[in-house]
Amino acid sequence: MARLAVDLPWIAKYVNTGIVIILLLFGYLGTIISSNFHIGTAIFLFLFLMNFYYRHIQTKHALLRNFGIIAQARYMIESVGPELRQYLYANDVEEKPFSRAERAEVYRKAKNIDSSEAFGSLLNFDDEEIKLRHSMYPIDKKDMEKYSLTFGEERDIKNKYTITKPFIASAMSFGALGQNAVRAISRGVKAAGIPMNTGEGGYPKYHLMEGSDLIFQIGTAKFGVRNPDGSLNGDKLRNLSKLPQIKMIEIKFSQGAKPGKGGLLPKEKITEEIADLRHVPMGQDVISPPHHIECTNPKNTVEFIKRVQDFSDLPVGIKMCVGSELEFRTLIKEMKKQKIFPDYISIDGAEGGTGAAPKSFMDNVGVPLFRALPLVQKILVEERVRNKLKLLCAGKLISPGKQITAMALGADAVYTARGFLLSLGCIQALQCNKNTCPVGITTHNPRFQKGLIISDKAVKVTNYVNNLEHDFYELLASTGSKNVKELTPDKVYIPKNAPCVEK
């Protein structure tokens, strides 16, 4: 059965045009027939001016800029949403992939407003929820130690890179996101003092434009650094790595939302500019291969990591979603054998998001983060190589509570992508793959993109990071830890019925 849906762009087009036509009609009738018609003229003049303000003057709300007065209905309905949901629809903690309560927390952080709540948590407390264990003796703020993590120190390379906040903007390419969204995030994270991953979209034109520190990602298609046969072009990588903003390189082996499947950019989102940057044709989906052409076994996979290290002369990490425990342990053993280690491993949970993925992969493949992360930590410790690299992770880590939990389970730093999308104003419309994102984030349609004002949204990105950091240290102190190195699994309460956690 076809989904019953409202075509908002179509409705907005006719409503916005209709306001002008009716205004002129009432003005004409008031002049020719009776001045009583000017009552209608006054009403529709007011609507016209309000619509003009929404679409062309105000900059805070992308929906209003893109659709005008008709979008105001959404905000009106949203304002009575709690009452409607209480009796008719989903409650504040039922929506997926992020509940309204989770999204609201990010929105408040991005707007830099009070995020306190009253009358108790909305969660169930049903012996399935993971919690942080607080200490009777929380650490005083003056005794807290500032976070710092240096990549490349294990190999003692020249171009080490240090982060001073435990958050990184996860891989979001120009392609998956429109240029305004990329620039807003890049500008915002630069002001916040954290790096941003470019995603696998090829030459990072818009990421570079705003001056943030970048982690250049090499996907399986190697956009930006590929030879015609899909292999790595060392000269292109070497030249990219010389750009002062590119601080690290990340090799993407797999992604949580679609492990075992290459990246996917639907044809609806491919513009001439994207086709040129990626060297792909227009009018057809761009599907990356499921693995790097050079990587068919543990031996040549480790050799490939070494090649990237040599060409780039930068810290090099690898990104993967855990599948087989045996395969991961075998890879680590091969690293030990060759004495070659990446500077970090980033574990992507199966609950991760993406701009487009086959539903069968999104729903059925990969190990969830809070089961995979402790497993990887255990293997690295058992193989006595935990001191050879850093451990990062990603997978619905939009809030400080989950980020602290991930670090207690072994991570040195965390990635988040959807947290930053929400900070831009994402309303979870679930249209990322259709080029119809109503708030102008995951679209290349100029009509929708115009609603995303880079200067305004960049401030919200910065606010989000700064408020994350504030809550992060508050929670860290509550566990009795003065720094992240003191976070251990025993500072997390994992109930016996908790799903997807390695006990």
N, C-alpha and C positions, 0 to 999 in steps of 0.2 A: 504494500500500500504506500502511495506517495505521501511524503510528510507534508502536513498542513503548515505552511509557513507564510509569514507576512513579508512581502517584497518591499522593504522599507525604502530603498532608493527610488522605486517607482512611485510609491505613495508620496514621498517627500517632494519629488519633482512636480507632481501635479498639485500638491497642496501649496507649494511655494509659488508656482505660476498662477494658481487660482486666486491667491490672496491679491496679487497685483491686478488681475482681470476684474475681480469683484470690486476692488477699491475704485478703479477707473469707472466701472459701471455705475456705482452709487454716486460718484462725483458728477457724472454726466446727467443722471436722473435728477439729482439735487439742483443742478443748474437749469435744466430744461423744463422739468415738470413741477417739482415741489421741493422746497428747502427741507422738508421733513426727511427726505432721503439722505440728507447729510448726517443724520444720526448713524446710518450705516457707513457713510464715508469716514466718520470719526472712529468708529469701531475698527474698520479695516485699515485705516491709517495707523492706528495703534499697533495692530497685528503686523503690518508691514514694517514699521520701525523696529519692533521687537525682533522680527525675523532677520532684518538687516543687521541689527546688533549681534545676534547670535552667530550669524554666518560670516560676518566680515570684520567685526571689531573685537569681541571678546576672544581670548586665547586659551582659557583654562580648560574648556570642555571640547574634545574633538568631535563627539557626537553632534553637538549643537552646531559646530562649524560645518560639518559635512551634510547635515540633514535639516538644520533650521528648527523652526518652532515645533514641527512634528516630533522631534526627538525629546522635547520637553515632557511629552507624555510618559516617556520611559522613567524620567526622574520623579514624576508625580507618582507613578505606580510603585517605583522603588521606595518612595518615602512611606508608603503604607504596606510595604512588603512584609514586615514582621507580623502584622495583623492578618494579612492574606495567607501567609504560610502557616500561621498558627492553626487556622481552621481548614484550609483547603490544600496547601501545597507543602513542598519540602521544608523542613526546618533549617535552622542556621548551620547545622553540622552534617547534613545529608548529601549535599551536592558533591559531584565528582568532576574532575580530579581534585579540585580544591573546594572546600566548603565556603559558604558565604562568610563564616567567622574567620577562616584562614585568610581569605582575600581582604577582608576588612582590616585585619591587622597590618597587612602590607600597605593598604591605602592610607591608613592613619600615619604610619611611619613616613611614607612618601610625602604626605602633606604636613608633616612635622607638628601633628596635633596629639593631644593626650590619648594614650592607648589603654587607659585603665578600664576595667569592667566592674560591674556591681552584682551582688547577690549570688555569686558562685559560678563555677565553671559550667559550660554547656556539655562537657564530655560525660561519658557514661560511668567511668570508674568501675569497669566490669571485669577486672582481673585480666585484661588484655592490653592495657595501655602501658607503654614504657614511660617511666618517670625518672627524673634526676633525684639522686639522694642528697639531701641537704646536710650540712654539718651543724652541730650545736655551736660551733665556733666559726662563723663566717669570717672571711678575711676583710679587714678594713681596707677601704679604697686606697689609702695612702701606702699600703703595703703591697698592692697589686703590681705585678711586673708586666711591662708592655710586651705585646706580641711581636715576634720577629722570626722570619723563616728565610733561610738562604738556600737557593737552588744552585747546584753545581759545586758546592763545597766539598762533597765526597770525592769528586774527581779533581778538585783543586784547579778548575779551569780559570782562565783569565777573566772571562765575561760572566762572572757570577751574578745572580739576580736575587734581591732581597725584597720580600713583602713585609709590611708592618701592620696589616690587618688580616684576619684569617679567612677573608672572603675573596672570591674571584668571580667576575662575570663570565659565565660559562659560554660555550661555543654557540654563537648566533651569527650566521653568515649574511652578507648582503646577497639576497636571493630569498632566503627564508624570511628576512626582515627587509623592509623598505629603507631607503637611504635616510629618511628623517629619524626613524627609530634607531638605526645604527649610530647616527651622529649624536642623538640625544643621550644614549647610553654611554658612548665614548666620552662625550664632554662631561657627563655627570660623574663617571668613575675617575676621570682625571682629577676633578675637583676633590673627590673623596680620597684619592691616593691609593687606588687599587688597580690591578691590571684587568684586561679584557681579552677573552679568547675570540679569535676572528671567525671560527667556524671554517668549514672546508670550501668556501666560496671562491677561492682563487686570490688574485691580487687584491689586498684589503684597502681599496681606494677610500671608502667613506670612513672606515675605522681609523685610517691614518689622518684624516682631515682634521680631527678634533684634538690630536696630540696626546692621547692616552698611551700608557704602556700596553704592549700587545703580546699575546701568545699566538704565534702563527700556527694554525692547524693544517696538517697534511692528511687529507682523507684518502680513501682508497683510489679515488680518481686522480688525486694529486693536482687538482686545479691550481694553476699558477706556477707549478714546478714540475710539469710533466713533459715527457717525450711523447711523440705521436703514438707509440705503442703502449702507453700507460705506465711506463717505468719512470723512475726519478731522474730528473735533469739536475745534475749537481751544480752546474753553473748558475741556473736560475735560482736554486736554493741559496747558493753562496751570495748572490747579489741581493736577494731579499733579506738575508740575515744581516747584511751590512746597514740596513735602514736603522737609524738610531732608536726608533720607537719599538722595534721588534726585539723583545728581551728573551723570549724562549720559543722553542719549537715543540709542537705536540704531534705525535703520530697517532692517528685514530685507527685502531684496529676494529673496534665495534662500538655500538651505541646502545644504551639501555632500552630505548623505545623500539629498536629494530635490530637486535643482535643477529649476526648471520646474514644480514641484508645490507647492501650499500645505501648511501644517502639517496634521497629522492627529492627532486624539485619538480613539481607539476608544471606542465606546459603553460598553464594559465598564468604562472608567475614569471615566465621568462620574457624579459624585455630585450631589445637590441643591445643595450648596454651590458646586461648579464651574459647574453650569448657571446658578446665580444670578450668580456673578461674571462669567461670559462672556456672559450673556444668550442662552443656547442651550437647545434642548429636551432633555429626557432621552430615553434609549432609541435614539439614533441617533448615528452617527459625526459628529464635528465636523471638517469639511474646509474649511480656509481657501482662498480663491481663489488662483490661481497668480501673480497680480500685484496691486499696489495699483491701485485703480480710477482714481486720479489719474495713474498712470504708464503711458503708452502709447507714449512716444517720448522721446528724450534731452532735448528741450526741457522738456516738462512734468515729467519726472523731476527735473531740476535745480531747477525751480521748486518742486516739492514739498519738496525738501530745505530750501530757503530758508524755506518756510512753517513747517516744524517748528522751524527755528532761531529764527524770530521768535516763535512761540507759547511756546516753552520757555525761551528766554533761557539755555540751557545748551549745553555742548559736544554736538554732534550727529554721530554716526558712521553709516556705512552698512555692512551686511553682505551679502556676495554670494559665490557660487561662480562662478568664471570659466567661461564657455562660449566665446563667440566673441571672439577677440582684436580683431576689427574693431569689434564693438559696444562693448567696453570702451574702446578708444581714442576712439571717437566720443563716448562719454559724457564722457570727460576733456576732449576738445576743446570740448564744449558748456559744461562748467564754466568753461573758460578764457574762452569767449565771453561768458558771463553774469557772470563774475567772482564765481562762487559755488562754494565748496568745502566739503565736509563736514570736520569736524575730524579724522576718521579714516576709513579704509577697512579693514574686516576681511575678509580673504580666507579663505573656508571651503573646505578641500580636499574632493574627492569621496569621500575615505576617512572623512569625518566620520560620527559616530554620531547616533542619534535614538531617541526612544521608539517611533516607528512610522513606517514608510515602505513604499510598494510596492516589492517586490523588484526589479522591472524598473528602477525609478529608482535604487535603491541600488546596483545592480550595473553599470548601463550609462550613466549620465549624469553629466557634470561632469568637470572637469580636476583631477587629483590635486595636492595642495598644493605639493610640491617641484618641480613643473613650472609651476604657476600663479604662485607667489610671485615667482620671478625674472622672469617675464614681466611681471607688474604693475609690479615695481620698474623694469624697463627702460623701460616705456611712460611711467611717471611722470617718469623722468629725461629721456627723449627729448622729452617735451612741456614740460619745464622747470617742472614743478609739484610736484616731490618735496618742496620746502620749504613747500608750502601745507597739508600735512596729515600725520598720522601713519599708519603702516601696521601693522595687526595681522593675526594669522592664527590658524587652528585646523585641526586634523586629526590625531588620534592623537598629540598632543604631550604625553604623560604623563610623559616622562622628561627630565632636564636636557640630555642629549646631543642629542636631537632639537630641544629648545627653543633651544639655542645654535646649532644648524645653521640653524634658521628665521631667527634674528636675523642670522646671517652672510649669509643670502640676501636680506635686506632688511627684515625685520620689526623694529618698534620695541618690541613687546611681544607676548605670546602668550596665547591663550585655551586652556583645557582644561576639558572637562566630564567625560569618562569617568575622568580621573585622580581627580577628586573623588568620583565614584561608587565607584571602587575603594577609595579611602581610607575610605569608609563601610562597606566590607565586601562590596561587590558580588562575586559569585562567577561572573559571566559565564554566568548561567543562560539568557540570551537569551529572557526572558519579559517584557520591558519593556512590550510592547503588550497583554498579556493580563490585567493586574491581579492576577497571581499571583506576583509577585516574592518568592521565599522568604525574603529577608533584609529585607523591608519598605521598600525604597527606592522602586521605581517602582510602587507599589500604593496603593490607597485602602481596602483591606480591613483593618479594625481588627485582625483576628486576626494578620495578618502585620506590620502596622505596630507592634504592641506590642513586637516584638522589637528595634526600633531605638530605643535609649535616647539621647535627644538630648544629654545632658550627656557621656556617654562618647564618642559619635561625633564631637562637636564638637572634642574634644581631639585625635582622630586627624586631623581635617581640618587643624587648626593645625599638628600635627606634620609632616604631609605638606608643607605650604607651607614651613615653616622648614627642613626637610631638603632640599627642592628648592632653596631659596635657597643653602644651604651648598654643595651640589654644583655649583650654577650658577657660583658665584664660583670654586670650585676649577677647573672646566673653563675658565672664562674666563681665569684666570691662566695655565693651561697653554698657551694659544694665544699668550701674549705680549701680551695685551690688558689694559690697566688699566681700561677701561670698555667698554660695549657699542658705543659709537660707533666703536671701533677694529676691531670685527668686520666683515670683508669677505668676499666669496666666495672670495678666494684663501686663506682660512683653513679652507676645507673641501675635502677630497679627494673628488672626484666621479669614480669610475672610468668608463671609456668604456661599460661595459655596464650602468651603473646605470639602473634603470627610472624613468620618470616624473620626470625632472629636465631642466630647460631647460639645455642645455650652453652 
